[in-house]
Amino acid sequence: MSASVEIQHHPQEHRFVIQWAKEQAELLYSLDPNSGKINFYRTYVPENARGQGLAKKLVETGLSWAKKQGYQIEASCSYVLPFLKN
């Protein structure tokens, strides 16, 4: 994998994305502005890009952003859950 992977945040679509060849790895979330909660509910990495650490980079970036925004973080995605225990 290249040393730098560009992660794009598309807040209007509630997702973080890494462009990989002609596909995208993504981390999806939902926001509840009334309660201040964010839920990371799906992580997807194209088959040909797996094992490169892309999901980890997406989750770390998403969690870092959510913390800076002051959201109460939840995860219904099983991949994201272990990151919340750190």
FENTA-V517817 format. One record per run of one state. SS is the DSSP state (@ for helix, = for strand, . for the rest). FROM is the first residue (numbers start at 1). TO is the last residue. Records with the same first field share a line. If there is no record, write none. Layout:
SS=FROM-TO ; FROM-TO
This chain:
.=1-6 ; 14-14 ; 21-22 ; 33-36 ; 45-46 ; 50-53 ; 70-71 ; 76-77 ; 85-86
==7-10 ; 15-20 ; 23-32 ; 37-44 ; 72-75
@=11-13 ; 47-49 ; 54-69 ; 78-84
